[in-house]
Amino acid sequence: MSLFGDLASGIGQALGAGIGSLGGPLGTMIGREIGGVIGDFVAGAADQFLGLANDAAQESDLPEAAKFVLNTAYDIGFN
């Protein structure tokens, strides 16, 4: 998974575990799993949206330096 995907999944797991802890140990485990799934969904949606934006930027008439910076940022975050 990508850097952003790992981050989103970790945040989702932490939030899910925190909210689930109100229901005890079982709630913590269930909350962590649900939070992880939500985090993975958010990461996947962001990856697709920003991938399309990166592709559009690469095909635009932006200066080559700007295209390089955008592509590098996308690669670091999502590949």
C-alpha positions as CSV (number, residue, x, y, z in Angstrom):
1,M,0.0,0.0,0.0
2,S,1.1,3.6,-0.5
3,L,2.3,6.0,2.0
4,F,-1.0,7.9,2.0
5,G,-2.9,4.6,2.1
6,D,-1.0,3.4,5.2
7,L,-1.5,6.8,6.9
8,A,-5.3,6.8,6.2
9,S,-5.7,3.2,7.3
10,G,-3.7,3.9,10.5
11,I,-5.8,6.9,11.3
12,G,-9.0,5.0,10.7
13,Q,-7.9,2.2,12.9
14,A,-6.9,4.5,15.7
15,L,-10.2,6.4,15.5
16,G,-12.2,3.2,15.3
17,A,-10.4,1.7,18.3
18,G,-10.9,4.9,20.3
19,I,-14.6,5.0,19.6
20,G,-15.0,1.3,20.0
21,S,-13.2,1.3,23.3
22,L,-16.4,2.8,24.8
23,G,-17.9,-0.7,24.3
24,G,-15.0,-2.5,25.9
25,P,-12.4,-4.8,24.5
26,L,-14.7,-6.3,21.8
27,G,-15.8,-2.9,20.8
28,T,-12.1,-1.9,20.4
29,M,-11.4,-4.8,18.1
30,I,-14.5,-4.2,16.0
31,G,-13.9,-0.5,15.9
32,R,-10.3,-1.0,14.7
33,E,-11.4,-3.3,11.9
34,I,-14.2,-1.0,10.7
35,G,-11.9,2.1,11.0
36,G,-9.3,0.3,8.9
37,V,-11.8,-0.5,6.2
38,I,-13.0,3.1,6.1
39,G,-9.4,4.3,6.0
40,D,-8.7,2.0,3.1
41,F,-11.7,3.2,1.3
42,V,-10.7,6.9,1.7
43,A,-7.2,6.1,0.5
44,G,-8.5,4.3,-2.5
45,A,-10.8,7.1,-3.5
46,A,-8.1,9.7,-3.0
47,D,-5.7,7.6,-5.0
48,Q,-8.1,7.4,-8.0
49,F,-9.1,11.1,-7.9
50,L,-5.5,12.4,-7.5
51,G,-4.3,9.9,-10.1
52,L,-6.7,11.4,-12.6
53,A,-5.7,14.9,-11.6
54,N,-2.0,14.0,-12.1
55,D,-2.7,12.5,-15.5
56,A,-4.6,15.7,-16.5
57,A,-1.7,17.8,-15.3
58,Q,0.8,15.8,-17.3
59,E,-1.2,16.3,-20.5
60,S,-1.7,20.0,-19.9
61,D,0.5,22.9,-21.1
62,L,2.1,23.4,-17.7
63,P,5.8,24.0,-17.6
64,E,7.9,20.9,-17.5
65,A,9.2,21.7,-14.0
66,A,5.6,21.9,-12.6
67,K,4.7,18.6,-14.3
68,F,7.8,17.0,-12.7
69,V,7.0,18.3,-9.2
70,L,3.4,17.1,-9.4
71,N,4.4,13.7,-10.7
72,T,7.0,13.3,-8.1
73,A,4.6,14.3,-5.3
74,Y,2.0,11.8,-6.6
75,D,4.6,9.0,-6.8
76,I,5.8,9.6,-3.2
77,G,2.3,9.7,-1.8
78,F,0.6,7.0,-3.8
79,N,3.2,4.6,-5.2
